């Protein structure tokens, strides 16, 4: 329960920052949800991938936003 409360606090803090940023809210949510999925899979040891692959996925998504593909 303590971890869940910390997660809720973290999530609320980041949602507030995303909402106040000029960054498009849908794009921020996509990045956050991808990050959350990677994080959860590592915490619960479910279908974990090497961190280098997780970093490549995130960099790929960020690159698409930078290039205007998304």
C-alpha distance (Angstrom), angle and dihedral (degrees) to the residues before:
residue distance angle dihedral
X1 . . .
X2 3.80 . .
X3 3.82 91.4 .
X4 3.81 90.7 49.2
X5 3.80 90.8 52.2
X6 3.79 90.6 50.0
X7 3.81 89.8 49.0
X8 3.81 91.4 51.2
X9 3.80 90.7 50.3
X10 3.81 91.4 48.7
X11 3.80 91.8 47.4
X12 3.81 93.9 49.8
X13 3.81 91.5 48.6
X14 3.80 93.0 51.7
X15 3.81 93.5 43.6
X16 3.79 89.0 54.8
X17 3.80 91.3 49.8
X18 3.81 92.3 47.3
X19 3.80 91.9 48.8
X20 3.80 92.2 51.3
X21 3.80 94.9 46.7
X22 3.78 125.6 89.6
X23 3.80 86.9 -123.6
X24 3.78 111.7 110.9
X25 3.82 110.2 -96.6
X26 3.84 94.7 -134.8
X27 3.78 91.1 51.7
X28 3.80 92.0 48.5
X29 3.80 89.8 49.9
X30 3.82 91.6 51.8
X31 3.79 91.4 52.0
X32 3.80 92.0 45.2
X33 3.80 93.7 48.7
X34 3.81 92.4 48.7
X35 3.80 89.0 49.3
X36 3.80 91.4 46.8
X37 3.79 91.8 51.2
X38 3.79 92.1 51.1
X39 3.79 91.4 46.1
X40 3.82 94.1 48.0
X41 3.79 92.6 47.7
X42 3.80 89.9 54.6
X43 3.80 95.1 44.4
X44 3.80 93.5 50.1
X45 3.82 93.9 33.6
X46 3.79 92.6 -124.9
X47 3.80 117.3 148.3
X48 3.76 91.6 -27.2
X49 3.75 118.2 -171.1
X50 3.77 127.5 -158.1
X51 3.78 111.5 -82.5
X52 3.80 88.8 -121.9
X53 3.82 89.2 61.6
X54 3.81 91.8 46.7
X55 3.80 89.4 51.4
X56 3.82 90.8 50.2
X57 3.82 90.7 51.7
X58 3.78 92.0 51.4
X59 3.81 92.7 44.5
X60 3.81 89.7 49.3
X61 3.80 91.9 52.7
X62 3.80 92.6 45.9
X63 3.80 90.0 48.2
X64 3.79 90.9 54.2
X65 3.78 90.2 54.2
X66 3.81 91.7 47.9
X67 3.80 90.8 50.8
X68 3.81 92.5 48.0
X69 3.80 94.2 -116.3
X70 3.78 91.2 126.9
